[in-house]
Amino acid sequence: MKSSPLVLGPLVRYVGADDATFWFEFDTPGAVEVRTSVGQHVEVPTWGVHGHHYALVALTDLPTNTTITYEVLFDGNPVWPVSDTAAIHTCDPEGPVTFALGSCRRGDNYGDESLQRIGADALAGLGNRMRTQDPSEWPQALLFLGDQVYADDPSPEILERLHARRAAGDGPAGARGTEAENEICDFEEYSWLYHESWGVEPVRTLLASVPSCMILDDHDLRDDWNSSASWRADIETRPWWHDRVVGAFSSYWVYQHLGNLSPDELSRDELYEKVRSATSDAEREKLLADFALRVDEHPETGRWSFYRDFGTTRLIMIDSRCSRSLDADDRRMVDAAEWAWVRERALESPSRHVLFGSSLPFLMLPALHHLEQWNEAVAQGSWGRRMSWIGEKLRIALDLEHWAAFGKSFVDMATLTRELSRTDDPPASILWLSGDVHCSYVARADFGVGGENVPVTYQLTMSPFRNPLDLPIRAVNRLAIRKPVARMLGRLARSAKVPPVDVAWEAEAGPWFDNGVMLLTTDGETASVRVEHAHVDVVGRQTLEQTAEKKLTV
């Protein structure tokens, strides 16, 4: 029996009140058609790069707040669903919205060794639960807040494929015999990561049913990516770096970024139009390679950030990796052009809930925030040249590169929060959704805004989906919430001439360290959060168990 030409997908990437997009990868060129139970059907041709064949199908004029079943045909032959029924549920603009969020997920298999080493997969638990629910009960979006794949630390199975490919003389020549020998370095190798991560059940069915929003972080390219100017200067000397940049950004654009865009945005995207209309795969590959190198060198020429509206809730997903300014005199988490875009998106609409998605937490655990402030100041020379060199080494070794380590951007975000809070019709909540740190917590913040109708402000950090911290680092994070430790490191930051922080916050729940997912619900003027952790039940099924629930109130 011939195997299905459908390699990966469908991924339901965007579902609005009346529109949706479906993403596919096939092993051969052809035409893909999506047919729905409400009479909508759209067929588009695939387009190819590097021997892979992709398609994005956009549907419009769908009924609102409706469960819609669908099937997928390729060259006229059914390829999805394989069993049961495939469905999506369009948004209810007036109803509650639930987001399932997290980050940091290794794609290793579900064998006993992997489950013992890195634990159960929160996405598998979510997918297993979804199978028993009515589609109206599903989350309205999955928020993938970075490190969807680990290019610098692939699974044992992918390592075997890498070694075989290198031994055969294939792949980037610059990687052989270097520190990147065991790392992903080009488009083909990146495709293996996505197949491994998203092609396994029940995650595949989850992604074929619930829309997803994605943003990149360092492991999508390499650990510590863009942590400082000296890091970049060093990495750019490596013979494999050029291929890595092209492979990382080209594959990210195909597998993650395109699906973040609405059907209307896709219709206006110039690069997407050029790729689809190109006359050959080679032309498409050059378009993507040129784009990758350009946005890496000049981030202001592209944008990975995006936004989505879910009724009266606005999600602004911020690229806090590629768009950094690493200029020693003007270090910023996002450069001026990117920040202007973020600010405009936040202020242009009277949303009841404003969600800032950032792979890196805006509000770290308090003691760690002060440590990063101190480190930035020392690395910039506040304690002299010799300590500047030591500060830079510590920055890389300890991953001191979050918003706290980009002081100007931290102040910019705090200022924007106060500006939002003082509008004539302020939102009910302003929330930061983040991952990266392999530690989860709920932290309430006070920006010193007085008066009535002040928004509630919380940092919601959920990480990992599946990649737990080692025990010693867990102990450090537990210390970081203790007030005496925070005061001590605050004094250390002041000694490096860092001004006091004019924002106060503390963790009201957490920290937790196990694999899990956070479920945020916005409903009218209220917001609430539920934390669930993954485990393997008595019959060997990966499932979720609630750890905490909290209303986010004034």
Phi and psi in degrees as a GROMACS rama.xvg file:
@    title "Ramachandran Plot"
@    xaxis  label "Phi"
@    yaxis  label "Psi"
@TYPE xy
-67.7927  136.03  LYS-2
-72.8374  159.866  SER-3
-69.5787  140.466  SER-4
-72.7454  -10.2713  PRO-5
-78.3298  108.667  LEU-6
-82.5366  -44.7174  VAL-7
-148.998  141.643  LEU-8
103.7  -175.412  GLY-9
-68.8519  142.197  PRO-10
-104.293  119.422  LEU-11
-80.2378  108.744  VAL-12
-98.2267  -34.3149  ARG-13
-135.875  129.017  TYR-14
-135.556  117.295  VAL-15
-104.454  -160.099  GLY-16
-70.1687  -30.4768  ALA-17
-142.875  17.0917  ASP-18
-148.399  165.338  ASP-19
-160.823  154.574  ALA-20
-128.087  145.517  THR-21
-124.617  132.115  PHE-22
-110.119  141.504  TRP-23
-141.299  152.218  PHE-24
-128.186  132.794  GLU-25
-121.998  164.472  PHE-26
-94.3656  3.54029  ASP-27
-154.756  154.176  THR-28
-69.6849  152.808  PRO-29
174.703  -162.264  GLY-30
-120.174  130.389  ALA-31
-110.998  136.181  VAL-32
-126.689  134.832  GLU-33
-109.662  123.717  VAL-34
-113.775  138.312  ARG-35
-118.717  163.177  THR-36
-74.0247  -8.48578  SER-37
-103.734  14.0742  VAL-38
92.7225  -7.01319  GLY-39
-79.6511  136.232  GLN-40
-150.565  134.727  HIS-41
-134.172  136.96  VAL-42
-122.91  134.654  GLU-43
-137.061  154.204  VAL-44
-80.7904  154.765  PRO-45
-77.4152  164.079  THR-46
-132.918  147.795  TRP-47
-117.335  145.297  GLY-48
-143.426  136.052  VAL-49
52.4163  37.2618  HIS-50
80.4952  5.37925  GLY-51
-110.895  153.03  HIS-52
-128.693  124.697  HIS-53
-124.757  160.199  TYR-54
-154.659  145.484  ALA-55
-120.705  122.903  LEU-56
-109.832  122.84  VAL-57
-107.439  129.959  ALA-58
-112.748  139.597  LEU-59
-128.999  172.587  THR-60
58.0741  39.5421  ASP-61
-86.5752  154.369  LEU-62
-71.3325  143.58  PRO-63
-77.2401  146.507  THR-64
51.073  52.1431  ASN-65
-135.482  139.409  THR-66
-80.5764  123.289  THR-67
-121.916  119.284  ILE-68
-85.083  154.267  THR-69
-147.466  160.403  TYR-70
-135.418  156.55  GLU-71
-120.143  132.422  VAL-72
-118.976  145.048  LEU-73
-125.581  118.829  PHE-74
49.7324  40.1453  ASP-75
85.7792  -4.69578  GLY-76
-106.922  134.813  ASN-77
-64.2586  133.963  PRO-78
-127.631  -12.7511  VAL-79
-156.246  138.336  TRP-80
-79.8898  156.245  PRO-81
-76.2808  -38.444  VAL-82
-149.959  169.031  SER-83
58.099  -145.849  ASP-84
-130.461  138.354  THR-85
-94.6605  136.741  ALA-86
-150.432  156.281  ALA-87
-129.016  166.58  ILE-88
-131.658  117.491  HIS-89
-70.8364  156.83  THR-90
-74.0238  152.124  CYS-91
-103.567  107.642  ASP-92
-61.1049  -20.9513  PRO-93
-101.053  -9.58525  GLU-94
-95.8787  178.38  GLY-95
-67.475  156.35  PRO-96
-125.602  129.771  VAL-97
-116.493  129.221  THR-98
-112.308  130.749  PHE-99
-99.4483  120.196  ALA-100
-131.993  154.976  LEU-101
169.899  -174.105  GLY-102
-157.792  177.79  SER-103
64.587  83.2918  CYS-104
-131.898  115.905  ARG-105
-77.4157  143.764  ARG-106
-94.5224  15.114  GLY-107
-56.7581  156.829  ASP-108
-66.8603  -179.237  ASN-109
-106.138  26.0537  TYR-110
-69.6719  166.293  GLY-111
-57.7933  -39.9137  ASP-112
-63.2115  -43.9819  GLU-113
-66.2741  -41.439  SER-114
-64.3053  -34.8421  LEU-115
-71.0215  -38.2043  GLN-116
-78.167  -44.9174  ARG-117
-125.599  2.9138  ILE-118
83.7534  -179.136  GLY-119
-71.2837  157.29  ALA-120
-97.8852  120.738  ASP-121
-62.4095  -33.3397  ALA-122
-69.5751  -35.444  LEU-123
-64.2298  -41.8236  ALA-124
-60.9222  -41.8304  GLY-125
-65.755  -40.3786  LEU-126
-65.6914  -40.4523  GLY-127
-64.1704  -39.3442  ASN-128
-65.2735  -41.8467  ARG-129
-57.4829  -33.0362  MET-130
-63.934  -21.762  ARG-131
-100.321  0.976986  THR-132
-105.588  155.2  GLN-133
-72.4577  143.285  ASP-134
-54.6508  -27.4539  PRO-135
-67.3612  -15.2063  SER-136
-93.1147  -7.86182  GLU-137
-68.6363  156.543  TRP-138
-59.5614  151.36  PRO-139
-79.5455  -16.8081  GLN-140
-163.362  145.567  ALA-141
-98.5863  125.216  LEU-142
-105.552  110.516  LEU-143
-97.8677  105.184  PHE-144
-97.6535  38.2477  LEU-145
112.054  158.509  GLY-146
54.9165  47.6503  ASP-147
-65.0794  -28.8167  GLN-148
-136.986  159.288  VAL-149
-116.773  89.9742  TYR-150
-67.4025  -27.5117  ALA-151
-97.9058  2.51838  ASP-152
-151.695  63.7737  ASP-153
-71.8853  166.376  PRO-154
-68.2461  163.462  SER-155
-56.5482  -37.4801  PRO-156
-65.9808  -40.9012  GLU-157
-73.2307  -32.2616  ILE-158
-58.8092  -40.9372  LEU-159
-60.787  -43.1153  GLU-160
-64.8777  -39.6706  ARG-161
-61.1363  -46.3898  LEU-162
-61.6211  -41.1249  HIS-163
-64.6681  -40.7071  ALA-164
-67.256  -42.6139  ARG-165
-63.7107  -41.9497  ARG-166
-63.0796  -32.0831  ALA-167
-80.2406  -2.95506  ALA-168
81.9067  14.0615  GLY-169
-96.229  167.124  ASP-170
82.4441  -177.969  GLY-171
-62.1567  123.732  PRO-172
-64.2066  -31.8463  ALA-173
-66.6556  -16.8199  GLY-174
-83.0363  -21.4961  ALA-175
-69.4033  128.608  ARG-176
75.9709  13.0584  GLY-177
-114.917  -178.218  THR-178
-67.4072  -12.4001  GLU-179
-94.1589  9.30741  ALA-180
-54.153  -36.3383  GLU-181
-105.62  25.5442  ASN-182
-124.572  159.622  GLU-183
-73.3073  134.306  ILE-184
-133.727  -9.93334  CYS-185
-146.834  178.853  ASP-186
-57.4468  -46.4765  PHE-187
-57.8189  -45.13  GLU-188
-68.6157  -35.7611  GLU-189
-61.7248  -37.5077  TYR-190
-60.5443  -32.3976  SER-191
-62.0625  -40.6025  TRP-192
-61.7  -44.5954  LEU-193
-67.3682  -39.3175  TYR-194
-61.7981  -43.6534  HIS-195
-65.2225  -42.4188  GLU-196
-74.6047  -38.7596  SER-197
-110.731  -4.92009  TRP-198
-94.633  -3.04597  GLY-199
-93.0345  141.336  VAL-200
-82.217  148.53  GLU-201
-89.1876  9.10219  PRO-202
-64.5757  -36.8942  VAL-203
-62.1032  -43.9964  ARG-204
-68.7251  -35.4988  THR-205
-57.8926  -48.1599  LEU-206
-70.8488  -19.8068  LEU-207
-85.3634  1.40392  ALA-208
-126.856  -36.8358  SER-209
-113.222  128.676  VAL-210
-65.1666  152.734  PRO-211
-131.457  143.446  SER-212
-117.848  133.356  CYS-213
-132.837  143.751  MET-214
-138.116  149.016  ILE-215
-83.8672  157.854  LEU-216
-141.707  -170.028  ASP-217
-64.2974  -41.4147  ASP-218
-70.2391  -15.3376  HIS-219
-63.7072  -19.5024  ASP-220
-123.581  -67.8563  LEU-221
-166.2  146.68  ARG-222
-50.8517  136.62  ASP-223
72.4192  11.6881  ASP-224
-50.0139  125.443  TRP-225
60.2539  31.5362  ASN-226
-71.5527  -27.5215  SER-227
-164.716  168.272  SER-228
-65.0171  -37.8048  ALA-229
-68.0261  -35.1968  SER-230
-61.3494  -45.2729  TRP-231
-64.403  -43.9743  ARG-232
-59.6605  -37.6645  ALA-233
-71.6575  -47.611  ASP-234
-66.5129  -29.6552  ILE-235
-72.0706  -8.60517  GLU-236
-84.961  -9.12347  THR-237
-77.6783  139.512  ARG-238
-68.5724  -17.6103  PRO-239
-97.478  -5.74791  TRP-240
-65.5704  -40.1007  TRP-241
-57.1839  -49.7783  HIS-242
-63.613  -36.4681  ASP-243
-63.4658  -45.6301  ARG-244
-61.5216  -46.7019  VAL-245
-62.1816  -46.4229  VAL-246
-64.3905  -42.6608  GLY-247
-66.6046  -52.362  ALA-248
-72.966  -37.7556  PHE-249
-61.5009  -46.5051  SER-250
-70.8132  -36.724  SER-251
-61.5761  -42.5509  TYR-252
-59.9202  -42.5169  TRP-253
-74.3051  -52.1445  VAL-254
-83.529  -29.1461  TYR-255
-118.427  -53.7862  GLN-256
-65.0505  -45.9407  HIS-257
-54.48  -40.7323  LEU-258
-70.5649  -13.3667  GLY-259
-73.8547  -14.5462  ASN-260
-92.9169  144.699  LEU-261
-73.2629  163.628  SER-262
-53.7104  -38.697  PRO-263
-66.4565  -42.5707  ASP-264
-65.6594  -38.9958  GLU-265
-60.7653  -39.2442  LEU-266
-66.8547  -19.1899  SER-267
-107.734  2.85077  ARG-268
-82.9564  116.655  ASP-269
-67.1787  -42.8527  GLU-270
-65.4121  -41.68  LEU-271
-59.2467  -41.831  TYR-272
-65.7421  -41.1972  GLU-273
-64.892  -41.0227  LYS-274
-64.0646  -45.8154  VAL-275
-67.212  -33.1373  ARG-276
-91.4486  -4.1866  SER-277
-60.4577  150.654  ALA-278
-90.0309  -6.65749  THR-279
-154.287  159.146  SER-280
-62.3165  -38.2642  ASP-281
-60.6649  -39.5258  ALA-282
-65.4062  -41.0488  GLU-283
-64.5889  -41.7234  ARG-284
-62.294  -38.64  GLU-285
-69.1457  -40.7803  LYS-286
-56.6998  -45.7007  LEU-287
-72.0895  -37.4177  LEU-288
-64.7191  -44.5926  ALA-289
-62.5621  -41.9579  ASP-290
-62.6313  -44.9553  PHE-291
-59.3966  -48.6169  ALA-292
-66.733  -35.1965  LEU-293
-68.4252  -47.8405  ARG-294
-71.5162  -23.8618  VAL-295
-70.4257  -41.2217  ASP-296
-80.8357  -36.5496  GLU-297
-132.083  81.926  HIS-298
-56.2809  -27.6183  PRO-299
-67.9097  -10.563  GLU-300
-86.8486  -2.58425  THR-301
-144.991  174.956  GLY-302
-148.499  122.775  ARG-303
-93.5304  -21.941  TRP-304
-63.5423  153.75  SER-305
-157.455  171.139  PHE-306
-139.203  157.011  TYR-307
-142.09  144.561  ARG-308
-105.826  130.529  ASP-309
-118.534  89.5943  PHE-310
62.1632  -121.027  GLY-311
-97.4554  14.7419  THR-312
-107.825  125.644  THR-313
-108.593  126.286  ARG-314
-101.825  122.807  LEU-315
-113.352  106.949  ILE-316
-92.4885  119.887  MET-317
-104.06  127.994  ILE-318
-75.2758  105.599  ASP-319
-106.904  25.2648  SER-320
-122.844  -62.3567  ARG-321
-72.2115  -32.3462  CYS-322
-90.3205  14.9519  SER-323
-67.9308  150.212  ARG-324
-102.702  119.743  SER-325
-103.744  9.01844  LEU-326
-57.5623  126.487  ASP-327
-57.7707  -27.4252  ALA-328
-92.291  -6.03423  ASP-329
-153.51  55.1875  ASP-330
-68.6397  128.742  ARG-331
-144.657  145.736  ARG-332
-63.1956  -39.298  MET-333
-130.259  143.253  VAL-334
-73.1142  176.808  ASP-335
-60.6748  -41.9277  ALA-336
-65.5023  -42.3049  ALA-337
-67.8068  -41.2932  GLU-338
-65.4504  -37.7595  TRP-339
-60.2063  -39.3559  ALA-340
-66.0413  -45.1297  TRP-341
-59.4097  -47.889  VAL-342
-61.7236  -42.3404  ARG-343
-63.6612  -43.2307  GLU-344
-63.7167  -34.0128  ARG-345
-73.3442  -33.5082  ALA-346
-98.2327  -11.6601  LEU-347
-81.3576  -15.6753  GLU-348
-131.609  134.264  SER-349
-78.9858  65.1476  PRO-350
-73.0874  149.514  SER-351
-78.9798  -26.6641  ARG-352
-136.718  126.366  HIS-353
-110.616  119.492  VAL-354
-111.475  121.939  LEU-355
-100.095  110.384  PHE-356
-88.5027  126.781  GLY-357
-146.414  130.211  SER-358
-57.0547  -30.2833  SER-359
-104.849  132.636  LEU-360
-60.0488  135.171  PRO-361
-69.4458  -44.4107  PHE-362
-110.625  103.38  LEU-363
-74.325  170.195  MET-364
-56.7264  137.042  LEU-365
-50.2066  -47.5178  PRO-366
-62.5671  -39.3315  ALA-367
-67.3138  -34.1343  LEU-368
-58.309  -49.1289  HIS-369
-64.3759  -36.9657  HIS-370
-62.1839  -41.8243  LEU-371
-69.9785  -36.8988  GLU-372
-58.5715  -49.3626  GLN-373
-58.3543  -45.0008  TRP-374
-63.768  -42.3219  ASN-375
-60.1825  -45.1254  GLU-376
-63.2636  -43.6763  ALA-377
-66.6582  -44.1846  VAL-378
-62.9796  -26.0733  ALA-379
-86.7068  -1.99586  GLN-380
109.65  9.36429  GLY-381
-66.7483  -22.8553  SER-382
-110.271  18.8201  TRP-383
99.1024  169.16  GLY-384
-65.0286  -43.3799  ARG-385
-63.3417  -44.9918  ARG-386
-69.5764  -25.7274  MET-387
-61.7576  -42.4897  SER-388
-63.7031  -43.3053  TRP-389
-65.8333  -41.0663  ILE-390
-59.9407  -38.5666  GLY-391
-66.8082  -40.3905  GLU-392
-63.3826  -41.1647  LYS-393
-66.1027  -36.3906  LEU-394
-56.4156  -45.278  ARG-395
-73.687  -45.7958  ILE-396
-64.8451  -34.957  ALA-397
-106.303  6.78416  LEU-398
56.2517  48.4605  ASP-399
-91.8366  78.3888  LEU-400
-146.764  28.2075  GLU-401
-92.683  -171.948  HIS-402
-55.9234  -34.0457  TRP-403
-61.1343  -27.9326  ALA-404
-87.6752  2.03428  ALA-405
-125.947  75.2505  PHE-406
-54.9872  -37.9375  GLY-407
-64.5669  -39.7409  LYS-408
-71.7912  -33.5995  SER-409
-60.8221  -44.7004  PHE-410
-64.128  -40.4299  VAL-411
-58.6111  -45.2179  ASP-412
-66.9661  -40.5956  MET-413
-62.8833  -40.369  ALA-414
-64.8793  -42.9849  THR-415
-62.8534  -38.7269  LEU-416
-61.2639  -43.575  THR-417
-66.0159  -38.1059  ARG-418
-63.8745  -44.1152  GLU-419
-61.8474  -39.2004  LEU-420
-69.4641  -21.0453  SER-421
-105.103  8.52675  ARG-422
-68.3601  166.872  THR-423
-62.6433  -31.7614  ASP-424
-130.528  75.9918  ASP-425
-68.2545  154.32  PRO-426
-66.3682  160.109  PRO-427
-73.0275  -30.7214  ALA-428
-147.865  148.845  SER-429
-125.755  118.564  ILE-430
-128.656  141.636  LEU-431
-108.146  124.595  TRP-432
-111.182  121.753  LEU-433
-146.373  171.487  SER-434
-140.913  -127.395  GLY-435
74.0022  -43.6108  ASP-436
-88.0531  0.655992  VAL-437
56.987  34.2843  HIS-438
-153.594  132.223  CYS-439
-113.67  141.483  SER-440
-163.554  161.519  TYR-441
-119.6  116.151  VAL-442
-121.372  126.921  ALA-443
-92.0357  139.408  ARG-444
-121.876  152.293  ALA-445
-127.264  117.258  ASP-446
-99.3229  11.374  PHE-447
72.9084  23.5335  GLY-448
-92.234  115.867  VAL-449
-90.4444  179.357  GLY-450
98.8301  -174.651  GLY-451
-89.8091  163.857  GLU-452
55.8454  37.7633  ASN-453
-78.7186  131.043  VAL-454
-63.4464  148.946  PRO-455
-77.3081  143.496  VAL-456
-129.721  122.583  THR-457
-138.261  144.086  TYR-458
-95.45  121.872  GLN-459
-113.048  109.788  LEU-460
-115.535  123.472  THR-461
-132.397  114.845  MET-462
-167.391  134.941  SER-463
-105.412  159.906  PRO-464
-64.6561  -45.7642  PHE-465
-163.886  84.3833  ARG-466
178.532  73.1164  ASN-467
-71.4995  154.605  PRO-468
-72.3126  153.506  LEU-469
-70.69  155.697  ASP-470
-58.7054  -43.3978  LEU-471
-59.4896  -37.6342  PRO-472
-73.8438  -29.239  ILE-473
-60.8624  -40.7201  ARG-474
-62.7635  -38.9997  ALA-475
-61.2281  -43.4917  VAL-476
-66.4456  -34.0636  ASN-477
-65.9136  -36.9816  ARG-478
-67.6479  -30.5214  LEU-479
-68.2625  -15.0765  ALA-480
-93.4578  -5.32633  ILE-481
-78.8049  131.377  ARG-482
-61.4714  -41.4385  LYS-483
-60.8173  -38.3389  PRO-484
-67.2765  -42.1311  VAL-485
-62.4209  -41.2003  ALA-486
-64.7577  -40.5224  ARG-487
-61.9965  -46.7408  MET-488
-74.1194  -25.6286  LEU-489
-62.8248  -41.9534  GLY-490
-65.1218  -35.6092  ARG-491
-61.7628  -43.7525  LEU-492
-62.5055  -40.9719  ALA-493
-62.6134  -35.0157  ARG-494
-65.4582  -20.3446  SER-495
-96.8887  18.7702  ALA-496
68.9849  27.0928  LYS-497
-86.0167  125.678  VAL-498
-67.0592  154.792  PRO-499
-58.7964  147.576  PRO-500
-77.9806  132  VAL-501
-96.9045  29.4387  ASP-502
-130.526  136.411  VAL-503
-115.286  136.054  ALA-504
-154.787  158.714  TRP-505
-154.771  154.097  GLU-506
-73.2565  121.921  ALA-507
-92.9708  -17.4084  GLU-508
-151.187  141.308  ALA-509
95.0181  -174.267  GLY-510
-81.8905  152.188  PRO-511
-119.588  156.826  TRP-512
-128.538  -10.0799  PHE-513
-78.2466  160.811  ASP-514
-58.1125  137.245  ASN-515
-173.327  -170.798  GLY-516
-144.602  148.282  VAL-517
-110.937  136.51  MET-518
-115.803  111.939  LEU-519
-103.514  128.682  LEU-520
-120.54  125.867  THR-521
-107.67  134.847  THR-522
-149.495  104.629  ASP-523
63.4936  -118.488  GLY-524
-96.4116  2.27795  GLU-525
-114.525  161.434  THR-526
-143.769  146.859  ALA-527
-146.011  158.77  SER-528
-135.563  144.876  VAL-529
-129.357  133.284  ARG-530
-110.134  129.112  VAL-531
-131.502  138.914  GLU-532
-115.721  149.511  HIS-533
-90.1854  144.161  ALA-534
-154.644  171.101  HIS-535
-102.342  124.29  VAL-536
-81.3645  -176.353  ASP-537
-66.3619  -20.4771  VAL-538
-99.8457  10.54  VAL-539
84.4414  13.468  GLY-540
-96.1054  137.418  ARG-541
-76.3097  129.296  GLN-542
-145.236  175.912  THR-543
-119.302  146.302  LEU-544
-133.193  130.198  GLU-545
-67.2055  132.493  GLN-546
-103.389  -39.5203  THR-547
-156.023  154.882  ALA-548
-140.611  138.601  GLU-549
-149.483  132.692  LYS-550
-84.1366  135.651  LYS-551
-96.1669  94.7478  LEU-552
-125.895  164.377  THR-553
